[in-house]
Amino acid sequence: MLNFLQEHWRSAVEILILWVFIYQLYRTFRATRGARILVGLAMIFVVLTLASQLLQLEVMQFIITRVAVVAALALLIIFQPELRMALARLGSSRLWSFNSTQQQEFLGTLSDAVWQLSKKRYGALFAIEQTMGLKDHIETGVEIKGVLSPELALTIFHPKTALHDGGVILSGERIVAASCVFSVSQSEVGDRSMGLRHRAAIGLTEESDAVTIVVSEETGQVSICIDGKIERNLEEDAFRERLEEIFLSDSEVDDNEKGPDEEGLDEEIIREQLDSQDRVAAGGDRSMVSD
């Protein structure tokens, strides 16, 4: 067994690398129109190759070997947007530049702003920048550089203001720009009721690691888009929980921040409180007075 591993460990490494490469290609292309084109071309290539090998079609083999090089270059051109997106996502991770307390405060403010917009039926589109910069999209809008607040969000997305069309880009806890233009998703959308605002939200998450939030102008319904997928018609509690799941999943908050020593101190405080209550209850001669 040891000899076998020493002789074939390189093959195992090659298989692993190929598997990771193919899986990443699948993740990148599965939600795009290019997926069908890629599958169709792969099937044609496999069928022609097998047929030429089994039937000994020398002319077909000659054509396939010569066309394969040209086809590879053609695929780079055809799938240039998908390849650019895949390369941009390599090595990216969702890291915020401020601590968990600031994150929670920001998410609370964002949630309040979104639901106030929803109640007033103001159409809105937020894009939360993460590790991949959105400079190209910021340049399409108007720079704001202001701290996010529900009042500012209501002002920006009021139907009669100059900045209500387009999206707002958030970086950290600040609004970087408003009235930004996002690329509309080119993937097939099953629900035809989704408008350009929803398709733009999906499109931005397809080409970056940003998270987008959409408020429908017609219904007031709230949706979240991440990694090219949309989660629609979220309730307020579910929306808040989803934000915390996306942005705070790797952070230790609330009780998880307490170490074993702190938990022991809490237990001692509780015991002292119970003892004091017992002592008060033992003094039955005391009269009850109102606060």
Phi and psi restraints in degrees (value plus and minus 20) as a CYANA .aco file:
   2 LEU   PHI     -84.7   -44.7
   2 LEU   PSI     -60.9   -20.9
   3 ASN   PHI     -82.9   -42.9
   3 ASN   PSI     -60.0   -20.0
   4 PHE   PHI     -81.8   -41.8
   4 PHE   PSI     -63.6   -23.6
   5 LEU   PHI     -85.7   -45.7
   5 LEU   PSI     -59.1   -19.1
   6 GLN   PHI     -86.2   -46.2
   6 GLN   PSI     -51.9   -11.9
   7 GLU   PHI    -102.0   -62.0
   7 GLU   PSI     -50.1   -10.1
   8 HIS   PHI    -138.9   -98.9
   8 HIS   PSI      -6.8    33.2
   9 TRP   PHI     -85.7   -45.7
   9 TRP   PSI     -49.3    -9.3
  10 ARG   PHI     -85.9   -45.9
  10 ARG   PSI     -56.7   -16.7
  11 SER   PHI     -84.1   -44.1
  11 SER   PSI     -59.6   -19.6
  12 ALA   PHI     -83.7   -43.7
  12 ALA   PSI     -60.4   -20.4
  13 VAL   PHI     -84.6   -44.6
  13 VAL   PSI     -61.7   -21.7
  14 GLU   PHI     -82.6   -42.6
  14 GLU   PSI     -62.7   -22.7
  15 ILE   PHI     -83.1   -43.1
  15 ILE   PSI     -61.7   -21.7
  16 LEU   PHI     -83.0   -43.0
  16 LEU   PSI     -64.2   -24.2
  17 ILE   PHI     -83.6   -43.6
  17 ILE   PSI     -63.9   -23.9
  18 LEU   PHI     -83.9   -43.9
  18 LEU   PSI     -59.8   -19.8
  19 TRP   PHI     -83.1   -43.1
  19 TRP   PSI     -64.4   -24.4
  20 VAL   PHI     -83.2   -43.2
  20 VAL   PSI     -62.3   -22.3
  21 PHE   PHI     -83.2   -43.2
  21 PHE   PSI     -66.5   -26.5
  22 ILE   PHI     -85.8   -45.8
  22 ILE   PSI     -58.8   -18.8
  23 TYR   PHI     -85.8   -45.8
  23 TYR   PSI     -61.4   -21.4
  24 GLN   PHI     -86.0   -46.0
  24 GLN   PSI     -57.6   -17.6
  25 LEU   PHI     -81.3   -41.3
  25 LEU   PSI     -62.5   -22.5
  26 TYR   PHI     -81.9   -41.9
  26 TYR   PSI     -64.6   -24.6
  27 ARG   PHI     -83.4   -43.4
  27 ARG   PSI     -55.3   -15.3
  28 THR   PHI     -94.7   -54.7
  28 THR   PSI     -59.7   -19.7
  29 PHE   PHI    -116.0   -76.0
  29 PHE   PSI     -33.5     6.5
  30 ARG   PHI     -84.0   -44.0
  30 ARG   PSI     -48.7    -8.7
  31 ALA   PHI    -120.9   -80.9
  31 ALA   PSI      -4.3    35.7
  32 THR   PHI    -140.0  -100.0
  32 THR   PSI     143.5   183.5
  33 ARG   PHI     -85.4   -45.4
  33 ARG   PSI     -48.0    -8.0
  34 GLY   PHI     -82.1   -42.1
  34 GLY   PSI     -39.2     0.8
  35 ALA   PHI     -81.4   -41.4
  35 ALA   PSI     -65.0   -25.0
  36 ARG   PHI     -85.6   -45.6
  36 ARG   PSI     -59.3   -19.3
  37 ILE   PHI     -83.8   -43.8
  37 ILE   PSI     -63.9   -23.9
  38 LEU   PHI     -84.0   -44.0
  38 LEU   PSI     -63.5   -23.5
  39 VAL   PHI     -84.3   -44.3
  39 VAL   PSI     -62.0   -22.0
  40 GLY   PHI     -83.1   -43.1
  40 GLY   PSI     -64.3   -24.3
  41 LEU   PHI     -85.0   -45.0
  41 LEU   PSI     -60.1   -20.1
  42 ALA   PHI     -83.9   -43.9
  42 ALA   PSI     -61.9   -21.9
  43 MET   PHI     -84.3   -44.3
  43 MET   PSI     -62.7   -22.7
  44 ILE   PHI     -82.2   -42.2
  44 ILE   PSI     -64.0   -24.0
  45 PHE   PHI     -83.1   -43.1
  45 PHE   PSI     -64.1   -24.1
  46 VAL   PHI     -85.4   -45.4
  46 VAL   PSI     -64.6   -24.6
  47 VAL   PHI     -82.8   -42.8
  47 VAL   PSI     -66.9   -26.9
  48 LEU   PHI     -84.3   -44.3
  48 LEU   PSI     -59.3   -19.3
  49 THR   PHI     -85.6   -45.6
  49 THR   PSI     -66.0   -26.0
  50 LEU   PHI     -83.5   -43.5
  50 LEU   PSI     -62.0   -22.0
  51 ALA   PHI     -83.8   -43.8
  51 ALA   PSI     -62.5   -22.5
  52 SER   PHI     -87.8   -47.8
  52 SER   PSI     -53.1   -13.1
  53 GLN   PHI     -93.7   -53.7
  53 GLN   PSI     -64.5   -24.5
  54 LEU   PHI     -91.4   -51.4
  54 LEU   PSI     -58.6   -18.6
  55 LEU   PHI    -116.1   -76.1
  55 LEU   PSI     -17.8    22.2
  56 GLN   PHI      35.9    75.9
  56 GLN   PSI      27.9    67.9
  57 LEU   PHI    -108.7   -68.7
  57 LEU   PSI      75.5   115.5
  58 GLU   PHI     -87.2   -47.2
  58 GLU   PSI     -58.6   -18.6
  59 VAL   PHI     -84.8   -44.8
  59 VAL   PSI     -61.6   -21.6
  60 MET   PHI     -83.8   -43.8
  60 MET   PSI     -62.3   -22.3
  61 GLN   PHI     -82.0   -42.0
  61 GLN   PSI     -60.8   -20.8
  62 PHE   PHI     -82.1   -42.1
  62 PHE   PSI     -63.3   -23.3
  63 ILE   PHI     -86.0   -46.0
  63 ILE   PSI     -62.5   -22.5
  64 ILE   PHI     -83.6   -43.6
  64 ILE   PSI     -64.4   -24.4
  65 THR   PHI     -85.0   -45.0
  65 THR   PSI     -54.9   -14.9
  66 ARG   PHI     -97.6   -57.6
  66 ARG   PSI     -56.1   -16.1
  67 VAL   PHI     -96.7   -56.7
  67 VAL   PSI     -45.6    -5.6
  68 ALA   PHI     -78.6   -38.6
  68 ALA   PSI     -59.9   -19.9
  69 VAL   PHI     -86.1   -46.1
  69 VAL   PSI     -64.7   -24.7
  70 VAL   PHI     -85.9   -45.9
  70 VAL   PSI     -58.6   -18.6
  71 ALA   PHI     -83.9   -43.9
  71 ALA   PSI     -57.3   -17.3
  72 ALA   PHI     -82.4   -42.4
  72 ALA   PSI     -62.3   -22.3
  73 LEU   PHI     -86.4   -46.4
  73 LEU   PSI     -58.2   -18.2
  74 ALA   PHI     -84.8   -44.8
  74 ALA   PSI     -57.5   -17.5
  75 LEU   PHI     -84.9   -44.9
  75 LEU   PSI     -56.0   -16.0
  76 LEU   PHI     -82.2   -42.2
  76 LEU   PSI     -55.2   -15.2
  77 ILE   PHI     -96.9   -56.9
  77 ILE   PSI     -63.0   -23.0
  78 ILE   PHI     -85.2   -45.2
  78 ILE   PSI     -62.8   -22.8
  79 PHE   PHI    -122.1   -82.1
  79 PHE   PSI       8.2    48.2
  80 GLN   PHI     -78.8   -38.8
  80 GLN   PSI     -63.7   -23.7
  81 PRO   PHI     -82.7   -42.7
  81 PRO   PSI     -61.8   -21.8
  82 GLU   PHI     -86.9   -46.9
  82 GLU   PSI     -60.1   -20.1
  83 LEU   PHI     -86.3   -46.3
  83 LEU   PSI     -58.8   -18.8
  84 ARG   PHI     -82.9   -42.9
  84 ARG   PSI     -61.4   -21.4
  85 MET   PHI     -84.9   -44.9
  85 MET   PSI     -61.7   -21.7
  86 ALA   PHI     -84.6   -44.6
  86 ALA   PSI     -62.7   -22.7
  87 LEU   PHI     -86.6   -46.6
  87 LEU   PSI     -55.9   -15.9
  88 ALA   PHI     -87.4   -47.4
  88 ALA   PSI     -48.8    -8.8
  89 ARG   PHI    -105.5   -65.5
  89 ARG   PSI     -32.3     7.7
  90 LEU   PHI     -83.6   -43.6
  90 LEU   PSI     109.1   149.1
  91 GLY   PHI      55.4    95.4
  91 GLY   PSI     -18.0    22.0
  92 SER   PHI     -99.4   -59.4
  92 SER   PSI     127.0   167.0
  93 SER   PHI    -163.7  -123.7
  93 SER   PSI     132.7   172.7
  94 ARG   PHI    -106.7   -66.7
  94 ARG   PSI      75.0   115.0
  95 LEU   PHI    -140.5  -100.5
  95 LEU   PSI     109.6   149.6
  96 TRP   PHI    -119.1   -79.1
  96 TRP   PSI     134.2   174.2
  97 SER   PHI    -113.6   -73.6
  97 SER   PSI     -14.0    26.0
  98 PHE   PHI    -154.3  -114.3
  98 PHE   PSI     141.9   181.9
  99 ASN   PHI     -93.3   -53.3
  99 ASN   PSI     155.8   195.8
 100 SER   PHI     -84.7   -44.7
 100 SER   PSI     -55.0   -15.0
 101 THR   PHI     -84.2   -44.2
 101 THR   PSI     -64.5   -24.5
 102 GLN   PHI     -85.3   -45.3
 102 GLN   PSI     -56.1   -16.1
 103 GLN   PHI     -81.7   -41.7
 103 GLN   PSI     -65.9   -25.9
 104 GLN   PHI     -83.8   -43.8
 104 GLN   PSI     -61.2   -21.2
 105 GLU   PHI     -83.7   -43.7
 105 GLU   PSI     -62.6   -22.6
 106 PHE   PHI     -83.3   -43.3
 106 PHE   PSI     -65.6   -25.6
 107 LEU   PHI     -84.2   -44.2
 107 LEU   PSI     -55.8   -15.8
 108 GLY   PHI     -84.6   -44.6
 108 GLY   PSI     -63.7   -23.7
 109 THR   PHI     -84.1   -44.1
 109 THR   PSI     -63.1   -23.1
 110 LEU   PHI     -82.3   -42.3
 110 LEU   PSI     -63.6   -23.6
 111 SER   PHI     -83.0   -43.0
 111 SER   PSI     -62.7   -22.7
 112 ASP   PHI     -81.4   -41.4
 112 ASP   PSI     -63.0   -23.0
 113 ALA   PHI     -83.3   -43.3
 113 ALA   PSI     -63.4   -23.4
 114 VAL   PHI     -82.7   -42.7
 114 VAL   PSI     -63.6   -23.6
 115 TRP   PHI     -97.8   -57.8
 115 TRP   PSI     -45.5    -5.5
 116 GLN   PHI     -88.5   -48.5
 116 GLN   PSI     -59.3   -19.3
 117 LEU   PHI     -82.8   -42.8
 117 LEU   PSI     -60.4   -20.4
 118 SER   PHI     -83.5   -43.5
 118 SER   PSI     -63.2   -23.2
 119 LYS   PHI     -85.4   -45.4
 119 LYS   PSI     -52.0   -12.0
 120 LYS   PHI    -109.3   -69.3
 120 LYS   PSI     -21.5    18.5
 121 ARG   PHI      38.4    78.4
 121 ARG   PSI      23.0    63.0
 122 TYR   PHI    -114.0   -74.0
 122 TYR   PSI     101.5   141.5
 123 GLY   PHI     -85.9   -45.9
 123 GLY   PSI     114.7   154.7
 124 ALA   PHI    -167.3  -127.3
 124 ALA   PSI     133.7   173.7
 125 LEU   PHI    -163.8  -123.8
 125 LEU   PSI      97.0   137.0
 126 PHE   PHI    -130.7   -90.7
 126 PHE   PSI     121.4   161.4
 127 ALA   PHI    -144.8  -104.8
 127 ALA   PSI     100.4   140.4
 128 ILE   PHI    -118.7   -78.7
 128 ILE   PSI      92.9   132.9
 129 GLU   PHI     -92.9   -52.9
 129 GLU   PSI     119.8   159.8
 130 GLN   PHI    -141.0  -101.0
 130 GLN   PSI    -144.7  -104.7
 131 THR   PHI     -96.7   -56.7
 131 THR   PSI     -47.4    -7.4
 132 MET   PHI    -111.5   -71.5
 132 MET   PSI     102.5   142.5
 133 GLY   PHI     -87.4   -47.4
 133 GLY   PSI     132.2   172.2
 134 LEU   PHI    -136.4   -96.4
 134 LEU   PSI      16.5    56.5
 135 LYS   PHI     -79.2   -39.2
 135 LYS   PSI     -61.6   -21.6
 136 ASP   PHI     -80.2   -40.2
 136 ASP   PSI     -57.2   -17.2
 137 HIS   PHI     -98.7   -58.7
 137 HIS   PSI     -53.7   -13.7
 138 ILE   PHI     -81.4   -41.4
 138 ILE   PSI     -58.3   -18.3
 139 GLU   PHI     -87.2   -47.2
 139 GLU   PSI     -37.3     2.7
 140 THR   PHI    -102.1   -62.1
 140 THR   PSI     -31.2     8.8
 141 GLY   PHI    -134.5   -94.5
 141 GLY   PSI    -177.6  -137.6
 142 VAL   PHI    -133.0   -93.0
 142 VAL   PSI     105.2   145.2
 143 GLU   PHI     -87.9   -47.9
 143 GLU   PSI     116.1   156.1
 144 ILE   PHI    -133.3   -93.3
 144 ILE   PSI     -75.8   -35.8
 145 LYS   PHI      35.5    75.5
 145 LYS   PSI      32.1    72.1
 146 GLY   PHI    -147.1  -107.1
 146 GLY   PSI     135.5   175.5
 147 VAL   PHI     -92.1   -52.1
 147 VAL   PSI     115.0   155.0
 148 LEU   PHI     -85.2   -45.2
 148 LEU   PSI     115.6   155.6
 149 SER   PHI    -170.1  -130.1
 149 SER   PSI     134.8   174.8
 150 PRO   PHI     -77.8   -37.8
 150 PRO   PSI     -58.3   -18.3
 151 GLU   PHI     -84.9   -44.9
 151 GLU   PSI     -62.4   -22.4
 152 LEU   PHI     -86.2   -46.2
 152 LEU   PSI     -60.0   -20.0
 153 ALA   PHI     -83.8   -43.8
 153 ALA   PSI     -62.6   -22.6
 154 LEU   PHI     -83.1   -43.1
 154 LEU   PSI     -56.7   -16.7
 155 THR   PHI     -87.5   -47.5
 155 THR   PSI     -63.6   -23.6
 156 ILE   PHI     -85.0   -45.0
 156 ILE   PSI     -64.9   -24.9
 157 PHE   PHI    -113.7   -73.7
 157 PHE   PSI     -11.6    28.4
 158 HIS   PHI     -80.9   -40.9
 158 HIS   PSI     113.0   153.0
 159 PRO   PHI     -76.8   -36.8
 159 PRO   PSI     -41.5    -1.5
 160 LYS   PHI    -120.6   -80.6
 160 LYS   PSI     -11.6    28.4
 161 THR   PHI    -113.4   -73.4
 161 THR   PSI     140.3   180.3
 162 ALA   PHI     -93.5   -53.5
 162 ALA   PSI     -38.3     1.7
 163 LEU   PHI    -124.5   -84.5
 163 LEU   PSI     -12.5    27.5
 164 HIS   PHI     -92.8   -52.8
 164 HIS   PSI     -44.0    -4.0
 165 ASP   PHI    -100.1   -60.1
 165 ASP   PSI     126.9   166.9
 166 GLY   PHI      71.4   111.4
 166 GLY   PSI    -188.7  -148.7
 167 GLY   PHI    -137.2   -97.2
 167 GLY   PSI     139.5   179.5
 168 VAL   PHI    -123.5   -83.5
 168 VAL   PSI     112.1   152.1
 169 ILE   PHI    -123.9   -83.9
 169 ILE   PSI     106.2   146.2
 170 LEU   PHI    -128.7   -88.7
 170 LEU   PSI     112.0   152.0
 171 SER   PHI    -146.2  -106.2
 171 SER   PSI      94.3   134.3
 172 GLY   PHI      47.3    87.3
 172 GLY   PSI    -149.8  -109.8
 173 GLU   PHI    -122.9   -82.9
 173 GLU   PSI      -5.1    34.9
 174 ARG   PHI    -137.1   -97.1
 174 ARG   PSI     128.9   168.9
 175 ILE   PHI    -105.2   -65.2
 175 ILE   PSI      96.8   136.8
 176 VAL   PHI    -103.5   -63.5
 176 VAL   PSI     -65.0   -25.0
 177 ALA   PHI    -175.2  -135.2
 177 ALA   PSI     137.0   177.0
 178 ALA   PHI    -147.9  -107.9
 178 ALA   PSI     146.7   186.7
 179 SER   PHI      38.6    78.6
 179 SER   PSI      17.9    57.9
 180 CYS   PHI    -105.8   -65.8
 180 CYS   PSI     129.4   169.4
 181 VAL   PHI    -121.0   -81.0
 181 VAL   PSI     107.2   147.2
 182 PHE   PHI    -131.5   -91.5
 182 PHE   PSI     128.8   168.8
 183 SER   PHI     -89.4   -49.4
 183 SER   PSI     114.4   154.4
 184 VAL   PHI     -96.4   -56.4
 184 VAL   PSI     120.7   160.7
 185 SER   PHI     -82.1   -42.1
 185 SER   PSI     116.4   156.4
 186 GLN   PHI    -115.7   -75.7
 186 GLN   PSI     -23.2    16.8
 187 SER   PHI     -98.0   -58.0
 187 SER   PSI     138.7   178.7
 188 GLU   PHI     -93.7   -53.7
 188 GLU   PSI     111.9   151.9
 189 VAL   PHI    -129.2   -89.2
 189 VAL   PSI     103.3   143.3
 190 GLY   PHI     -88.3   -48.3
 190 GLY   PSI     -56.9   -16.9
 191 ASP   PHI    -111.5   -71.5
 191 ASP   PSI      89.2   129.2
 192 ARG   PHI     -94.7   -54.7
 192 ARG   PSI     -28.8    11.2
 193 SER   PHI     -96.6   -56.6
 193 SER   PSI     -33.2     6.8
 194 MET   PHI     -92.9   -52.9
 194 MET   PSI     111.5   151.5
 195 GLY   PHI    -111.3   -71.3
 195 GLY   PSI    -188.2  -148.2
 196 LEU   PHI     -86.0   -46.0
 196 LEU   PSI     -51.5   -11.5
 197 ARG   PHI     -82.5   -42.5
 197 ARG   PSI     -64.0   -24.0
 198 HIS   PHI     -88.1   -48.1
 198 HIS   PSI     -60.5   -20.5
 199 ARG   PHI     -88.3   -48.3
 199 ARG   PSI     -53.7   -13.7
 200 ALA   PHI     -88.1   -48.1
 200 ALA   PSI     -57.4   -17.4
 201 ALA   PHI     -83.8   -43.8
 201 ALA   PSI     -61.8   -21.8
 202 ILE   PHI     -86.8   -46.8
 202 ILE   PSI     -62.8   -22.8
 203 GLY   PHI     -80.0   -40.0
 203 GLY   PSI     -59.6   -19.6
 204 LEU   PHI     -86.2   -46.2
 204 LEU   PSI     -57.9   -17.9
 205 THR   PHI     -95.2   -55.2
 205 THR   PSI     -37.1     2.9
 206 GLU   PHI     -95.2   -55.2
 206 GLU   PSI     -49.4    -9.4
 207 GLU   PHI    -128.2   -88.2
 207 GLU   PSI     -16.8    23.2
 208 SER   PHI    -172.7  -132.7
 208 SER   PSI     155.2   195.2
 209 ASP   PHI    -116.3   -76.3
 209 ASP   PSI      -4.1    35.9
 210 ALA   PHI     -86.9   -46.9
 210 ALA   PSI     136.3   176.3
 211 VAL   PHI    -131.2   -91.2
 211 VAL   PSI     110.1   150.1
 212 THR   PHI    -135.8   -95.8
 212 THR   PSI     128.5   168.5
 213 ILE   PHI    -146.4  -106.4
 213 ILE   PSI     112.5   152.5
 214 VAL   PHI    -142.3  -102.3
 214 VAL   PSI     114.2   154.2
 215 VAL   PHI    -133.2   -93.2
 215 VAL   PSI     102.2   142.2
 216 SER   PHI     -94.4   -54.4
 216 SER   PSI     112.6   152.6
 217 GLU   PHI     -93.4   -53.4
 217 GLU   PSI     -51.2   -11.2
 218 GLU   PHI    -100.0   -60.0
 218 GLU   PSI     -62.4   -22.4
 219 THR   PHI    -134.0   -94.0
 219 THR   PSI     -36.3     3.7
 220 GLY   PHI      57.5    97.5
 220 GLY   PSI     -14.4    25.6
 221 GLN   PHI     -91.7   -51.7
 221 GLN   PSI     127.2   167.2
 222 VAL   PHI    -130.0   -90.0
 222 VAL   PSI     117.3   157.3
 223 SER   PHI    -154.0  -114.0
 223 SER   PSI     132.6   172.6
 224 ILE   PHI    -141.7  -101.7
 224 ILE   PSI     115.8   155.8
 225 CYS   PHI    -138.3   -98.3
 225 CYS   PSI     114.2   154.2
 226 ILE   PHI    -171.5  -131.5
 226 ILE   PSI     113.4   153.4
 227 ASP   PHI      35.2    75.2
 227 ASP   PSI      18.7    58.7
 228 GLY   PHI      57.7    97.7
 228 GLY   PSI     -11.3    28.7
 229 LYS   PHI    -139.7   -99.7
 229 LYS   PSI     126.7   166.7
 230 ILE   PHI    -136.1   -96.1
 230 ILE   PSI     117.1   157.1
 231 GLU   PHI    -134.7   -94.7
 231 GLU   PSI      92.1   132.1
 232 ARG   PHI    -124.3   -84.3
 232 ARG   PSI     142.4   182.4
 233 ASN   PHI      35.4    75.4
 233 ASN   PSI      29.1    69.1
 234 LEU   PHI    -101.8   -61.8
 234 LEU   PSI     119.8   159.8
 235 GLU   PHI     -98.6   -58.6
 235 GLU   PSI     146.1   186.1
 236 GLU   PHI     -81.5   -41.5
 236 GLU   PSI     -66.3   -26.3
 237 ASP   PHI     -85.5   -45.5
 237 ASP   PSI     -62.8   -22.8
 238 ALA   PHI     -84.7   -44.7
 238 ALA   PSI     -54.6   -14.6
 239 PHE   PHI     -85.3   -45.3
 239 PHE   PSI     -65.9   -25.9
 240 ARG   PHI     -82.8   -42.8
 240 ARG   PSI     -62.9   -22.9
 241 GLU   PHI     -84.3   -44.3
 241 GLU   PSI     -57.6   -17.6
 242 ARG   PHI     -87.7   -47.7
 242 ARG   PSI     -59.0   -19.0
 243 LEU   PHI     -81.4   -41.4
 243 LEU   PSI     -64.6   -24.6
 244 GLU   PHI     -85.5   -45.5
 244 GLU   PSI     -55.7   -15.7
 245 GLU   PHI     -85.5   -45.5
 245 GLU   PSI     -58.0   -18.0
 246 ILE   PHI     -93.3   -53.3
 246 ILE   PSI     -66.7   -26.7
 247 PHE   PHI    -119.4   -79.4
 247 PHE   PSI     -42.4    -2.4
 248 LEU   PHI    -134.9   -94.9
 248 LEU   PSI      -6.9    33.1
 249 SER   PHI     -84.3   -44.3
 249 SER   PSI     -51.2   -11.2
 250 ASP   PHI    -116.0   -76.0
 250 ASP   PSI     -19.7    20.3
 251 SER   PHI    -118.8   -78.8
 251 SER   PSI     129.2   169.2
 252 GLU   PHI    -117.5   -77.5
 252 GLU   PSI      91.6   131.6
 253 VAL   PHI    -143.6  -103.6
 253 VAL   PSI     146.6   186.6
 254 ASP   PHI      34.7    74.7
 254 ASP   PSI    -143.6  -103.6
 255 ASP   PHI     -91.2   -51.2
 255 ASP   PSI     -44.5    -4.5
 256 ASN   PHI     -88.3   -48.3
 256 ASN   PSI     -39.3     0.7
 257 GLU   PHI     -98.9   -58.9
 257 GLU   PSI     -34.6     5.4
 258 LYS   PHI    -101.1   -61.1
 258 LYS   PSI     113.2   153.2
 259 GLY   PHI    -106.8   -66.8
 259 GLY   PSI     156.9   196.9
 260 PRO   PHI     -82.4   -42.4
 260 PRO   PSI     -53.5   -13.5
 261 ASP   PHI     -86.7   -46.7
 261 ASP   PSI     -61.5   -21.5
 262 GLU   PHI     -86.2   -46.2
 262 GLU   PSI     -58.4   -18.4
 263 GLU   PHI     -83.4   -43.4
 263 GLU   PSI     -57.8   -17.8
 264 GLY   PHI     -85.4   -45.4
 264 GLY   PSI     -58.6   -18.6
 265 LEU   PHI     -84.4   -44.4
 265 LEU   PSI     -59.8   -19.8
 266 ASP   PHI     -81.5   -41.5
 266 ASP   PSI     -61.2   -21.2
 267 GLU   PHI     -83.6   -43.6
 267 GLU   PSI     -59.6   -19.6
 268 GLU   PHI     -84.7   -44.7
 268 GLU   PSI     -60.1   -20.1
 269 ILE   PHI     -82.7   -42.7
 269 ILE   PSI     -61.0   -21.0
 270 ILE   PHI     -84.0   -44.0
 270 ILE   PSI     -61.7   -21.7
 271 ARG   PHI     -82.6   -42.6
 271 ARG   PSI     -62.9   -22.9
 272 GLU   PHI     -81.6   -41.6
 272 GLU   PSI     -59.9   -19.9
 273 GLN   PHI     -84.3   -44.3
 273 GLN   PSI     -61.4   -21.4
 274 LEU   PHI     -84.6   -44.6
 274 LEU   PSI     -60.7   -20.7
 275 ASP   PHI     -83.5   -43.5
 275 ASP   PSI     -61.6   -21.6
 276 SER   PHI     -85.6   -45.6
 276 SER   PSI     -56.6   -16.6
 277 GLN   PHI     -85.2   -45.2
 277 GLN   PSI     -58.2   -18.2
 278 ASP   PHI     -84.8   -44.8
 278 ASP   PSI     -59.6   -19.6
 279 ARG   PHI     -85.8   -45.8
 279 ARG   PSI     -58.0   -18.0
 280 VAL   PHI     -86.1   -46.1
 280 VAL   PSI     -61.3   -21.3
 281 ALA   PHI     -85.7   -45.7
 281 ALA   PSI     -51.0   -11.0
 282 ALA   PHI     -87.0   -47.0
 282 ALA   PSI     -49.5    -9.5
 283 GLY   PHI    -101.0   -61.0
 283 GLY   PSI      57.0    97.0
 284 GLY   PHI     -93.9   -53.9
 284 GLY   PSI     -33.3     6.7
 285 ASP   PHI     -95.0   -55.0
 285 ASP   PSI     -36.7     3.3
 286 ARG   PHI     -93.1   -53.1
 286 ARG   PSI     121.4   161.4
 287 SER   PHI    -106.2   -66.2
 287 SER   PSI     131.5   171.5
 288 MET   PHI    -103.6   -63.6
 288 MET   PSI     113.5   153.5
 289 VAL   PHI    -145.7  -105.7
 289 VAL   PSI     133.2   173.2
 290 SER   PHI     -99.8   -59.8
 290 SER   PSI     137.7   177.7
